[in-house]
Amino acid sequence: MSAHTLKGKVTHMATPNAAVHTSMPVELSKIHADPNWNSRAARNVRDMADTESAGFDGFEGNIRTSGQITAVILRNTGGKTLAGGKTDKQFELVCGFRRHGAIVDLNAKKASKPCVPNLPDGCIMAEVRDLTPTEARILNGQENTLRKNLKAPDLVFLAGDLAKAGMAQVPISESLGITQGWVSKLLKVASLPPAVLANWRDELPIPAVQTKDGTFELKAEANGRTRSKELTEPEMRALAELKGTPEEITARYIRIVKPAPAQGDSDGAPTEKDKVLENVKESAALMGCMVRCGVLDNGSLDWNRVIGPKKKGYPIDCGKDDSQDRLLELGDAAQEAFDKEVTKGAKGAEPRITPSATA
């Protein structure tokens, strides 16, 4: 099988259990489908706006009009799901979560008779295979990436799951059709705390964590999801490089992605706080330039010794507000400006988990 267009593509892709299989109608009621096991995040299964112009509704409409063209892939459960739980369902869905979702919807709506032209009502066209959990995971990842490249959070989830199953980097890269170097980067991100990865991948809330800087959490809104900035894979990898406890890493992530409070200044003019923030960024960028030029040593900066009230002798003034939250905000902004300047050239200074502290 030829490789696809994933980042770091290679020339071939291993396919488990690649024998020819027969398709047949299978009752939906006999199928266990776990969206949390799927390598494509649940929120992305129905998000087809960037793939098909008509979106999921159009995809569902095509099946209602033309029938199911491609069979889904099932495995015999033997009473145990791929996630390790017990089930009384005979089969488990391995590939075809979007097709399955569309056909379940059509049968629930009963908008036409039959619900799907080429199928008995309550059924889906499927291939049943005997697959080990690892074979099922590889096949699921291949099916998702061949149809359209998985998003970075889903790739991290997939690579991490295969690594947990005991696969080394080379077999993972060969199975998914990507380079070993790319697998290594994905696994670095996969080492982040589970709550951080769950939020990045599926916008799930993060329970409160306690650090010496305070308590941090990311709460869900009414829809059960959080409203937060989505970091890129390189940004997540940079976070994974930081030194600290899982709680400190999680707190750092929350401070980065948590939406900033609404500004009270209605006319758009810079406030005193805005001016202080810009001054902190400029000062931190200057320090980053000094590190890049060799004037300062790598790892010699600690923002809790640098940012604070000017009247107390701190080099970078925090302004009138020296509360813990404000100092953390300024410290994060300083670290970001500092890192950006350092990475323009040579290796940067060692990042700090604690960017600031109460004066």
NUMITOR-413259 format. One record per residue: x, y, z of N, C-alpha, C in turn. Coordinates in steps of 0.02 Angstrom, whole numbers, padded with zeros to 5 digits, always signed. Layout:
XYZXYZXYZ
...
END
This chain:
+00043-00060+00000+00000+00000+00000+00044+00062+00000
+00028+00110-00042+00070+00170-00046+00058+00215+00013
+00107+00257+00027+00103+00303+00083+00056+00360+00066
+00032+00395+00117-00012+00452+00109+00027+00516+00120
-00008+00572+00129+00025+00636+00130+00035+00663+00200
+00041+00619+00249+00057+00642+00316+00125+00675+00319
+00134+00719+00368+00199+00749+00379+00250+00693+00390
+00307+00699+00357+00360+00650+00364+00342+00584+00331
+00311+00585+00272+00286+00523+00241+00344+00478+00220
+00329+00414+00216+00377+00365+00191+00345+00330+00131
+00376+00277+00107+00355+00249+00043+00308+00190+00048
+00295+00165+00108+00251+00108+00113+00214+00108+00179
+00165+00065+00184+00125+00061+00245+00106-00012+00257
+00122-00036+00315+00104-00105+00332+00029-00109+00346
-00003-00163+00325-00075-00171+00336-00088-00238+00370
-00113-00236+00432-00128-00299+00467-00188-00334+00438
-00185-00399+00436-00243-00439+00416-00270-00417+00348
-00227-00414+00298-00245-00383+00234-00280-00430+00185
-00305-00488+00207-00338-00534+00163-00404-00505+00138
-00431-00533+00084-00495-00510+00058-00551-00533+00105
-00596-00488+00120-00651-00504+00167-00718-00491+00133
-00769-00526+00155-00836-00521+00127-00878-00472+00167
-00914-00429+00132-00959-00382+00165-01028-00412+00173
-01061-00395+00228-01128-00420+00239-01165-00372+00286
-01232-00370+00283-01269-00327+00329-01265-00355+00400
-01251-00311+00448-01248-00329+00518-01295-00283+00557
-01332-00311+00603-01379-00271+00643-01341-00221+00687
-01363-00159+00686-01331-00107+00726-01334-00124+00800
-01386-00158+00821-01394-00174+00892-01341-00222+00918
-01306-00256+00872-01255-00304+00892-01185-00274+00893
-01181-00209+00880-01115-00176+00873-01100-00129+00931
-01043-00139+00962-01018-00093+01014-00974-00041+00979
-00992+00023+00985-00953+00077+00954-00930+00126+01008
-00865+00131+01017-00837+00174+01069-00800+00233+01037
-00832+00292+01035-00799+00350+01004-00736+00372+01039
-00730+00355+01103-00669+00374+01140-00609+00330+01122
-00623+00270+01094-00568+00226+01072-00543+00247+01003
-00587+00274+00962-00570+00294+00894-00510+00342+00894
-00464+00333+00846-00406+00377+00844-00424+00448+00822
-00481+00458+00791-00504+00526+00776-00550+00548+00834
-00535+00605+00864-00572+00628+00922-00647+00633+00906
-00687+00621+00958-00760+00621+00948-00785+00687+00918
-00754+00742+00938-00778+00807+00912-00761+00816+00838
-00713+00776+00813-00693+00783+00743-00729+00734+00697
-00764+00684+00725-00797+00634+00684-00851+00667+00641
-00888+00713+00669-00941+00747+00631-00918+00814+00602
-00857+00834+00616-00831+00897+00589-00798+00883+00522
-00837+00889+00469-00812+00874+00402-00808+00937+00359
-00813+00996+00390-00815+01058+00353-00751+01069+00313
-00694+01045+00341-00631+01055+00306-00615+00998+00258
-00661+00951+00250-00648+00893+00208-00700+00889+00151
-00763+00889+00169-00816+00887+00119-00857+00950+00126
-00868+00985+00070-00901+01050+00072-00971+01046+00101
-01005+00990+00092-01073+00984+00117-01075+00965+00191
-01018+00949+00221-01015+00932+00291-01047+00865+00306
-01057+00851+00371-01083+00786+00392-01155+00777+00367
-01195+00831+00367-01264+00825+00344-01266+00803+00271
-01220+00831+00230-01217+00812+00160-01195+00740+00152
-01147+00719+00194-01122+00650+00194-01179+00602+00210
-01218+00620+00261-01275+00579+00281-01327+00577+00225
-01337+00635+00193-01386+00638+00138-01366+00594+00079
-01301+00591+00065-01278+00548+00010-01292+00475+00024
-01283+00454+00087-01297+00384+00105-01372+00371+00100
-01413+00420+00120-01486+00412+00116-01508+00404+00043
-01474+00440-00002-01493+00439-00073-01462+00381-00111
-01397+00370-00101-01361+00321-00142-01344+00256-00106
-01355+00253-00041-01339+00193-00004-01268+00195+00023
-01251+00143+00061-01184+00137+00090-01138+00105+00038
-01085+00140+00020-01040+00116-00032-00984+00074-00003
-00954+00098+00052-00896+00064+00082-00916+00033+00148
-00898-00030+00158-00915-00065+00220-00874-00040+00279
-00902-00041+00338-00864-00028+00399-00828-00093+00417
-00780-00089+00462-00743-00148+00485-00759-00161+00558
-00777-00223+00573-00794-00244+00640-00745-00299+00662
-00742-00310+00727-00704-00366+00754-00750-00405+00801
-00738-00469+00809-00774-00509+00858-00748-00490+00927
-00794-00475+00972-00773-00451+01038-00751-00506+01086
-00784-00563+01082-00771-00615+01132-00789-00592+01202
-00835-00543+01206-00858-00517+01271-00815-00462+01300
-00762-00440+01265-00717-00389+01292-00705-00336+01239
-00710-00272+01260-00700-00217+01213-00626-00201+01205
-00611-00162+01155-00542-00141+01143-00516-00096+01199
-00562-00063+01234-00542-00020+01290-00533-00060+01354
-00548-00126+01351-00537-00169+01409-00599-00184+01450
-00656-00155+01431-00717-00168+01469-00754-00229+01445
-00808-00247+01481-00849-00304+01462-00907-00280+01418
-00929-00323+01373-00986-00307+01330-01024-00370+01312
-01089-00361+01302-01130-00417+01279-01142-00412+01203
-01111-00362+01171-01116-00354+01099-01070-00404+01064
-01092-00431+01008-01053-00480+00972-00994-00449+00935
-01004-00387+00910-00953-00354+00869-00934-00286+00898
-00874-00263+00878-00852-00195+00897-00829-00159+00834
-00847-00095+00829-00828-00054+00772-00754-00036+00776
-00718-00050+00721-00647-00034+00716-00636+00024+00668
-00666+00022+00610-00660+00074+00559-00728+00093+00531
-00738+00158+00519-00801+00180+00489-00847+00215+00538
-00819+00254+00585-00860+00287+00636-00908+00338+00606
-00887+00373+00553-00932+00421+00522-00989+00386+00485
-00973+00333+00448-01025+00295+00414-01074+00266+00465
-01047+00239+00519-01089+00211+00572-01134+00265+00601
-01106+00323+00617-01145+00377+00646-01201+00400+00599
-01185+00406+00534-01235+00428+00486-01292+00377+00480
-01275+00313+00477-01327+00262+00469-01368+00254+00532
-01338+00262+00590-01376+00263+00653-01426+00321+00652
-01403+00380+00631-01447+00438+00627-01506+00426+00579
-01491+00399+00521-01543+00387+00471-01596+00338+00496
-01574+00287+00533-01621+00239+00560-01662+00269+00617
-01632+00316+00653-01669+00349+00707-01721+00397+00679
-01704+00431+00624-01750+00480+00594-01807+00446+00556
-01793+00388+00526-01842+00352+00485-01875+00399+00433
-01833+00440+00402-01859+00490+00354-01877+00458+00288
-01852+00399+00274-01867+00366+00211-01875+00291+00223
-01902+00256+00175-01912+00183+00181-01886+00150+00118
-01833+00110+00121-01793+00096+00181-01751+00157+00202
-01724+00154+00262-01683+00209+00287-01621+00219+00245
-01589+00163+00224-01532+00164+00179-01549+00118+00120
-01546+00144+00058-01572+00107+00000-01548+00035-00008
-01484+00021+00005-01458-00046-00009-01452-00089+00054
-01488-00070+00108-01482-00107+00170-01550-00119+00202
-01557-00176+00237-01617-00184+00280-01615-00132+00335
-01673-00109+00357-01675-00060+00411-01642-00089+00474
-01605-00046+00509-01572-00068+00571-01507-00104+00559
-01481-00102+00497-01419-00138+00481-01367-00091+00450
-01305-00114+00448-01250-00079+00416-01208-00130+00378
-01182-00110+00321-01139-00155+00283-01071-00158+00317
-01046-00219+00331-00985-00225+00371-00944-00285+00349
-00879-00280+00362-00833-00336+00358-00815-00356+00429
-00818-00419+00446-00800-00443+00513-00732-00477+00509
-00686-00454+00551-00618-00481+00550-00597-00503+00620
-00552-00550+00623-00521-00569+00686-00458-00528+00695
-00460-00480+00741-00405-00433+00750-00383-00430+00822
-00318-00429+00833-00292-00415+00900-00303-00341+00915
-00300-00321+00978-00307-00249+00994-00257-00206+00956
-00194-00229+00950-00144-00189+00915-00160-00185+00840
-00180-00241+00810-00199-00241+00739-00259-00194+00727
-00307-00195+00774-00365-00152+00767-00345-00079+00771
-00300-00063+00817-00277+00007+00824-00241+00031+00761
-00197-00011+00734-00161+00008+00673-00210+00018+00615
-00257-00028+00607-00305-00023+00552-00348+00039+00559
-00368+00054+00620-00408+00114+00633-00368+00177+00615
-00304+00179+00634-00263+00237+00619-00252+00244+00544
-00240+00189+00510-00230+00191+00438-00292+00216+00402
-00350+00190+00421-00412+00209+00388-00425+00284+00397
-00411+00310+00455-00422+00381+00468-00373+00425+00429
-00309+00405+00429-00259+00447+00397-00261+00442+00321
-00283+00385+00293-00289+00379+00221-00348+00421+00195
-00401+00425+00233-00458+00466+00211-00440+00540+00216
-00410+00560+00269-00386+00628+00278-00339+00628+00337
-00284+00665+00331-00235+00667+00385-00268+00681+00452
-00250+00642+00501-00274+00654+00569-00246+00720+00595
-00285+00753+00637-00259+00813+00670-00206+00792+00720
-00163+00840+00737-00106+00825+00781-00126+00791+00846
-00178+00816+00882-00197+00782+00944-00216+00709+00934
-00249+00694+00878-00269+00625+00865-00208+00581+00848
-00160+00609+00812-00099+00572+00796-00059+00556+00860
-00057+00604+00906-00022+00593+00969-00057+00537+01008
-00123+00539+01009-00162+00487+01043-00147+00419+01012
-00147+00415+00946-00136+00353+00910-00066+00325+00922
-00015+00367+00914+00054+00345+00925+00066+00324+00997
+00038+00363+01044+00045+00346+01114+00013+00280+01132
-00045+00267+01102-00081+00204+01116-00042+00144+01090
-00012+00151+01030+00028+00097+01002+00091+00086+01044
+00121+00139+01069+00180+00133+01112+00163+00097+01177
+00105+00112+01205+00083+00079+01266+00072+00004+01254
+00054-00013+01192+00043-00084+01175+00109-00121+01165
+00165-00085+01171+00230-00118+01166+00265-00109+01100
+00237-00070+01055+00269-00060+00990+00325-00009+00995
+00381-00022+00963+00437+00025+00960+00424+00077+00906
+00467+00127+00904+00455+00183+00858+00457+00163+00785
+00504+00118+00767+00510+00098+00696+00447+00062+00672
+00422+00011+00709+00359-00021+00687+00300+00028+00685
+00298+00075+00732+00244+00124+00730+00248+00166+00666
+00309+00189+00650+00318+00231+00591+00299+00192+00527
+00318+00128+00525+00303+00087+00466+00228+00074+00460
+00195+00064+00517+00123+00050+00517+00082+00110+00495
+00104+00170+00516+00066+00231+00502+00091+00269+00441
+00148+00246+00412+00173+00279+00353+00204+00346+00366
+00235+00355+00424+00269+00418+00441+00340+00402+00464
+00382+00453+00468+00451+00441+00486+00459+00427+00561
+00513+00395+00578+00527+00382+00649+00537+00447+00687
+00567+00497+00654+00577+00562+00687+00511+00594+00706
+00461+00588+00662+00396+00616+00677+00362+00577+00734
+00371+00511+00733+00344+00470+00788+00375+00492+00854
+00440+00504+00855+00475+00525+00916+00446+00589+00943
+00431+00636+00898+00401+00700+00920+00331+00690+00948
+00292+00647+00916+00225+00633+00940+00226+00601+01009
+00273+00555+01020+00277+00521+01085+00301+00569+01139
+00341+00619+01120+00361+00669+01169+00300+00706+01195
+00255+00725+01150+00193+00759+01170+00149+00711+01211
+00149+00647+01192+00108+00598+01226+00128+00588+01299
+00189+00612+01317+00212+00605+01386+00182+00658+01433
+00145+00706+01405+00113+00757+01447+00059+00726+01491
+00039+00760+01545-00013+00733+01590-00077+00717+01552
-00110+00663+01568-00171+00641+01533-00225+00696+01529
-00234+00733+01583-00286+00785+01583-00271+00839+01531
-00207+00855+01522-00186+00905+01473-00201+00879+01403
-00183+00816+01389-00195+00787+01323-00269+00781+01308
-00310+00764+01359-00382+00757+01348-00413+00824+01331
-00389+00878+01362-00415+00944+01345-00394+00965+01275
-00330+00953+01259-00304+00972+01193-00341+00935+01138
-00356+00872+01150-00387+00830+01098-00462+00839+01093
-00496+00842+01151-00569+00840+01150-00601+00894+01193
-00564+00947+01210-00591+01005+01248-00623+00984+01314
-00597+00933+01346-00624+00911+01410-00598+00955+01466
-00638+00964+01519-00616+01005+01576-00556+00974+01612
-00518+01016+01645-00460+00994+01683-00475+01005+01757
-00476+00952+01798-00489+00961+01870-00435+01005+01902
-00452+01033+01958-00406+01079+01993-00341+01044+02013
-00285+01078+02001-00220+01055+02024-00190+01108+02070
-00154+01086+02120-00125+01131+02169-00049+01135+02160
-00024+01195+02153+00048+01206+02150+00066+01260+02201
+00130+01275+02208+00151+01327+02255+00127+01396+02233
+00107+01402+02169+00082+01466+02144+00006+01473+02151
-00028+01420+02174-00099+01424+02183-00136+01365+02154
-00202+01372+02147-00245+01319+02120-00266+01338+02049
-00262+01289+02004-00278+01303+01934-00325+01248+01908
-00375+01270+01870-00420+01222+01839-00451+01252+01776
-00476+01210+01733-00509+01232+01671-00579+01202+01672
-00629+01245+01683-00697+01221+01691-00733+01215+01624
-00781+01170+01623-00822+01160+01563-00878+01211+01561
-00899+01228+01500-00957+01271+01492-01020+01227+01489
-01077+01257+01471-01141+01221+01473-01141+01159+01428
-01101+01161+01373-01099+01105+01326-01052+01049+01348
-01022+01056+01407-00977+01005+01432-00906+01011+01408
-00893+01061+01364-00826+01073+01336-00798+01138+01365
-00732+01144+01361-00701+01205+01384-00693+01254+01326
-00687+01317+01343-00672+01368+01292-00600+01391+01304
-00556+01368+01262-00485+01383+01273-00448+01385+01207
-00389+01415+01209-00346+01418+01150-00319+01349+01134
-00318+01330+01069-00290+01265+01049-00217+01274+01028
-00173+01240+01063-00102+01246+01048-00083+01202+00989
-00030+01221+00954-00004+01181+00900+00039+01124+00927
+00056+01075+00884+00098+01020+00907+00167+01044+00930
+00200+01091+00895+00264+01116+00920+00258+01150+00988
+00202+01186+00999+00192+01218+01064+00182+01165+01119
+00146+01112+01104+00137+01059+01153+00203+01023+01166
+00244+01015+01114+00309+00983+01123+00354+01026+01167
+00351+01091+01157+00390+01137+01200+00368+01132+01272
+00302+01124+01283+00276+01115+01351+00303+01050+01381
+00305+00998+01340+00329+00933+01364+00403+00935+01382
+00441+00983+01355+00512+00989+01370+00524+01023+01437
+00474+01055+01465+00482+01091+01528+00494+01043+01585
+00532+01066+01634+00545+01026+01693+00495+01044+01747
+00469+00994+01781+00421+01007+01834+00377+00947+01847
+00338+00951+01900+00292+00897+01917+00233+00898+01868
+00194+00844+01864+00134+00845+01821+00087+00902+01839
+00082+00918+01904+00038+00973+01925+00064+01040+01899
+00130+01049+01901+00159+01112+01877+00151+01118+01801
+00161+01063+01765+00152+01064+01693+00079+01079+01675
+00033+01047+01711-00039+01058+01699-00057+01130+01713
-00033+01157+01768-00047+01227+01785-00020+01274+01730
+00039+01260+01707+00069+01300+01653+00025+01298+01591
+00001+01239+01572-00042+01231+01513-00107+01272+01522
-00137+01267+01582-00199+01304+01594-00188+01379+01587
-00133+01404+01613-00119+01476+01608-00110+01498+01535
-00083+01453+01494-00072+01470+01424-00137+01471+01385
-00181+01421+01396-00240+01414+01353-00302+01447+01380
-00302+01465+01444-00362+01494+01474-00377+01562+01444
-00440+01575+01423-00457+01639+01393-00442+01697+01441
-00415+01751+01413-00401+01810+01454-00467+01843+01472
-00472+01872+01532-00533+01908+01551-00546+01967+01505
-00610+01982+01495-00628+02038+01451-00600+02103+01477
-00576+02144+01430-00550+02209+01449-00607+02258+01463
-00599+02297+01516-00651+02344+01535-00648+02409+01497
-00595+02423+01462-00588+02487+01428-00624+02484+01361
-00680+02520+01355-00723+02515+01297-00698+02553+01236
-00657+02604+01245-00636+02643+01187-00576+02615+01151
-00548+02559+01176-00493+02526+01142-00425+02558+01156
-00422+02611+01194-00358+02643+01210-00319+02600+01259
-00253+02597+01253-00213+02557+01299-00222+02579+01371
-00234+02531+01415-00240+02547+01486-00171+02545+01518
-00167+02564+01581-00104+02562+01617-00078+02491+01621
-00124+02443+01630-00105+02373+01632-00076+02350+01565
-00107+02374+01511-00081+02357+01444-00010+02382+01435
+00002+02443+01458+00069+02472+01450+00121+02434+01491
+00102+02413+01551+00147+02373+01593+00163+02307+01558
+00111+02275+01531+00120+02211+01497+00167+02218+01438
+00159+02270+01398+00203+02281+01341+00275+02293+01363
+00283+02330+01417+00350+02343+01444+00384+02279+01466
+00345+02235+01499+00372+02170+01521+00394+02129+01461
+00352+02127+01409+00369+02089+01349+00433+02115+01316
+00438+02181+01311+00496+02211+01280+00560+02196+01319
+00555+02200+01386+00613+02187+01428+00633+02114+01423
+00584+02068+01422+00598+01997+01417+00629+01980+01349
+00603+02012+01296+00631+02001+01229+00704+02024+01226
+00719+02079+01259+00787+02104+01261+00833+02053+01296
+00809+02025+01351+00848+01974+01386+00859+01912+01342
+00806+01894+01304+00813+01838+01258+00866+01851+01205
+00869+01912+01182+00920+01932+01133+00990+01927+01164
+00996+01946+01228+01060+01943+01262+01083+01870+01271
+01035+01824+01284+01053+01753+01289+01075+01727+01221
+01038+01746+01169+01054+01723+01102+01123+01747+01080
+01142+01807+01104+01207+01834+01086+01263+01813+01132
+01246+01774+01185+01297+01749+01230+01314+01795+01288
+01275+01849+01297+01290+01895+01352+01266+01866+01418
+01207+01833+01417+01181+01799+01476+01188+01724+01467
+01195+01687+01522+01201+01614+01519+01133+01582+01512
+01132+01525+01478+01070+01486+01474+01048+01466+01544
+00983+01473+01557+00956+01452+01622+00970+01500+01679
+00994+01560+01664+01013+01606+01718+00956+01650+01740
+00898+01646+01707+00842+01691+01723+00788+01655+01762
+00758+01690+01809+00703+01664+01848+00655+01723+01858
+00596+01720+01826+00553+01779+01825+00528+01800+01893
+00526+01754+01942+00503+01775+02008+00554+01820+02044
+00614+01824+02017+00665+01869+02044+00672+01932+02002
+00635+01933+01947+00644+01989+01899+00583+02035+01896
+00523+02005+01899+00461+02045+01892+00429+02057+01960
+00414+02118+01976+00382+02136+02039+00377+02211+02046
+00355+02235+02104+00349+02307+02115+00417+02343+02112
+00420+02395+02074+00483+02433+02065+00508+02460+02132
+00461+02479+02175+00480+02509+02239+00514+02458+02285
+00507+02394+02268+00540+02341+02307+00604+02318+02275
+00624+02352+02221+00689+02338+02191+00689+02288+02134
+00630+02269+02109+00629+02222+02053+00649+02257+01988
+00689+02225+01946+00712+02256+01884+00656+02273+01835
+00605+02229+01831+00549+02242+01785+00487+02256+01828
+00458+02315+01819+00403+02337+01860+00338+02302+01840
+00300+02278+01890+00236+02246+01877+00178+02295+01880
+00193+02358+01894+00139+02407+01900+00107+02405+01969
+00047+02435+01974+00013+02440+02039-00015+02372+02063
-00032+02330+02016-00061+02265+02033-00006+02213+02042
+00008+02195+02105+00058+02143+02118+00027+02080+02147
-00037+02068+02127-00071+02008+02150-00039+01947+02118
-00052+01889+02148-00023+01827+02123-00044+01813+02051
-00109+01822+02035-00133+01810+01967-00099+01856+01916
-00091+01920+01936-00060+01967+01890+00014+01950+01878
+00049+01931+01931+00120+01914+01923+00128+01851+01880
+00082+01803+01887+00084+01743+01845+00071+01761+01772
+00023+01806+01760+00008+01828+01692+00068+01862+01660
+00101+01907+01698+00159+01941+01672+00217+01894+01661
+00225+01846+01706+00279+01797+01699+00270+01755+01637
+00208+01734+01624+00195+01694+01563+00208+01735+01500
+00187+01798+01501+00199+01841+01443+00273+01852+01432
+00310+01861+01487+00383+01870+01482+00416+01808+01454
+00397+01749+01478+00427+01687+01454+00415+01677+01380
+00354+01693+01357+00337+01685+01287+00379+01732+01243
+00385+01796+01264+00425+01844+01226+00499+01825+01227
+00522+01801+01285+00591+01780+01292+00607+01721+01247
+00564+01670+01248+00575+01610+01208+00575+01626+01133
+00529+01670+01113+00524+01688+01043+00589+01721+01018
+00618+01762+01061+00680+01796+01041+00739+01748+01041
+00742+01704+01091+00798+01657+01096+00799+01610+01036
+00740+01585+01017+00737+01535+00964+00749+01563+00894
+00760+01627+00889+00778+01657+00824+00847+01634+00802
+00887+01614+00852+00955+01594+00834+00977+01532+00869
+01025+01538+00914+01054+01479+00948+01006+01451+00998
+01028+01397+01033+00987+01364+01083+00967+01413+01137
+00905+01404+01162+00880+01451+01211+00896+01433+01282
+00876+01479+01325+00885+01467+01396+00837+01414+01420
+00855+01381+01472+00812+01329+01500+00748+01360+01525
+00689+01337+01501+00626+01366+01522+00613+01354+01596
+00575+01399+01625+00558+01393+01696+00484+01377+01705
+00469+01332+01751+00399+01317+01766+00368+01374+01805
+00404+01403+01851+00377+01456+01893+00398+01523+01865
+00354+01558+01828+00374+01619+01796+00374+01679+01843
+00338+01675+01897+00335+01731+01944+00306+01707+02009
+00311+01748+02060+00282+01731+02125+00259+01794+02159
+00218+01785+02210+00193+01843+02246+00250+01880+02278
+00249+01945+02269+00303+01986+02296+00301+01987+02371
END
